[in-house]
């Protein structure tokens, strides 16, 4: 679909002065505060089929809400939201909802954005990776997929008929590793994380899932159970063969270990 082509806004039933004013106000706020996803779904209830049964989930908080900084069509926002199951009689259960949604370019007005019904190419590999881990249960190296739904936006959303993908996944225990915190820990604590990471990464190797965004922010550390989990499988690939080794290269790539590449005049190390 050619992004230079524009839609006839007369086809949009909600395209009246009041709807346009409301849409423009929402977009201005979303651009300023980076709330493209949370503005649509904050404190909303959503239904998903999980295990053959219809379930209802309430959004309770926003973890991430950002737009794709590659700044190319189709413009995409992604959000990571925490939700809780609210079906009557069910046990308390929390989950993570990841949302991909097409958004308009900065200069585009209501109805002008050319809709792309197909999700970005990195979404389907993520769904595949999460599905592959689901049968492993608590031994999985990452979250299990509970439900996935790819559809088109309704007329009152950012880009009518543009893509909208939702991935409902297991909420894992632990904290997201952050550079400032991790590198303030003792060597003993860091080694605990590295040992657990090696076990987790070998499971990915056994599944033949290659993760292409190695970083501390994509590692969850469950100190109580001494376990690591790896998250965010956008654009994962699935090679026929993978090594079963975890060595210094992997620790460095994931920012878990640093290499001294030199020293300052006072003898302090320079890390690469």
URQUILIN-V974897 format. One record per pair of residues at least 24 apart in sequence whose ideal C-beta (glycine too) atoms are under 8 Angstrom apart, sorted by sequence separation. I is the first residue (numbers start at 1). J is the second residue. If there is no record, write none. Layout:
i & j
I & J
I & J
This chain:
i & j
38 & 62
59 & 83
60 & 84
76 & 100
77 & 101
145 & 169
146 & 170
209 & 233
212 & 236
37 & 62
58 & 83
76 & 101
144 & 169
145 & 170
196 & 221
211 & 236
212 & 237
57 & 83
58 & 84
76 & 102
77 & 103
143 & 169
144 & 170
193 & 219
204 & 230
210 & 236
35 & 62
38 & 65
57 & 84
75 & 102
76 & 103
123 & 150
143 & 170
200 & 227
209 & 236
210 & 237
37 & 65
57 & 85
58 & 86
74 & 102
75 & 103
143 & 171
193 & 221
199 & 227
200 & 228
209 & 237
210 & 238
36 & 65
56 & 85
57 & 86
75 & 104
143 & 172
199 & 228
200 & 229
201 & 230
209 & 238
210 & 239
35 & 65
55 & 85
56 & 86
75 & 105
142 & 172
196 & 226
200 & 230
208 & 238
34 & 65
36 & 67
56 & 87
119 & 150
192 & 223
195 & 226
196 & 227
197 & 228
208 & 239
34 & 66
55 & 87
73 & 105
196 & 228
208 & 240
210 & 242
34 & 67
63 & 96
208 & 241
182 & 216
192 & 226
208 & 242
55 & 90
117 & 152
193 & 228
219 & 254
67 & 103
214 & 250
46 & 83
115 & 152
130 & 167
179 & 216
205 & 242
219 & 256
41 & 79
57 & 95
59 & 97
75 & 113
115 & 153
178 & 216
205 & 243
206 & 244
216 & 254
130 & 169
177 & 216
178 & 217
205 & 244
214 & 253
215 & 254
216 & 255
37 & 77
41 & 81
57 & 97
74 & 114
127 & 167
176 & 216
177 & 217
214 & 254
215 & 255
216 & 256
36 & 77
37 & 78
38 & 79
45 & 86
73 & 114
126 & 167
176 & 217
205 & 246
214 & 255
37 & 79
74 & 116
123 & 165
177 & 219
202 & 244
36 & 79
38 & 81
73 & 116
120 & 163
176 & 219
177 & 220
37 & 81
76 & 120
115 & 159
117 & 161
119 & 163
123 & 167
176 & 220
177 & 221
202 & 246
113 & 158
115 & 160
117 & 162
118 & 163
175 & 220
201 & 246
74 & 120
113 & 159
115 & 161
116 & 162
117 & 163
119 & 165
174 & 220
175 & 221
96 & 143
115 & 162
116 & 163
173 & 220
174 & 221
115 & 163
172 & 220
174 & 222
175 & 223
198 & 246
111 & 160
113 & 162
173 & 222
174 & 223
197 & 246
201 & 250
172 & 222
46 & 97
95 & 146
102 & 153
173 & 224
68 & 120
101 & 153
173 & 225
198 & 250
174 & 227
104 & 158
173 & 227
174 & 228
197 & 251
103 & 158
104 & 159
174 & 229
41 & 97
101 & 157
102 & 158
103 & 159
101 & 158
102 & 159
172 & 229
194 & 251
197 & 254
41 & 99
101 & 159
141 & 200
172 & 231
197 & 256
102 & 162
141 & 201
40 & 101
101 & 162
102 & 163
37 & 99
101 & 163
102 & 164
141 & 203
142 & 204
194 & 256
100 & 163
101 & 164
140 & 203
141 & 204
193 & 256
194 & 257
37 & 101
100 & 164
101 & 165
139 & 203
36 & 101
99 & 164
100 & 165
99 & 165
141 & 207
190 & 256
36 & 103
99 & 166
136 & 203
98 & 166
99 & 167
97 & 166
98 & 167
3 & 73
97 & 167
3 & 74
97 & 168
98 & 169
96 & 168
97 & 169
30 & 103
95 & 168
96 & 169
182 & 255
95 & 169
96 & 170
133 & 207
182 & 256
31 & 106
95 & 170
96 & 171
132 & 207
95 & 171
133 & 209
179 & 255
27 & 104
94 & 171
132 & 209
129 & 209
77 & 158
24 & 109
74 & 159
83 & 168
24 & 110
143 & 229
23 & 110
142 & 229
74 & 162
141 & 229
142 & 230
143 & 231
20 & 109
74 & 163
82 & 171
141 & 230
142 & 231
20 & 110
19 & 110
142 & 233
15 & 110
15 & 111
50 & 146
50 & 147
12 & 110
48 & 146
49 & 147
12 & 111
48 & 147
11 & 111
9 & 110
48 & 149
9 & 111
8 & 111
9 & 112
130 & 233
7 & 111
129 & 233
7 & 112
6 & 112
7 & 113
126 & 232
7 & 114
126 & 233
129 & 236
6 & 114
7 & 115
125 & 233
126 & 234
128 & 236
5 & 114
125 & 234
126 & 235
129 & 238
4 & 114
125 & 235
126 & 236
128 & 238
3 & 114
57 & 168
123 & 234
125 & 236
2 & 114
122 & 234
125 & 237
1 & 114
3 & 116
122 & 235
125 & 238
1 & 115
121 & 235
1 & 116
40 & 157
40 & 158
48 & 166
50 & 168
46 & 166
48 & 168
36 & 158
30 & 158
27 & 158
19 & 156
14 & 155
13 & 155
14 & 156
12 & 155
12 & 160
7 & 160
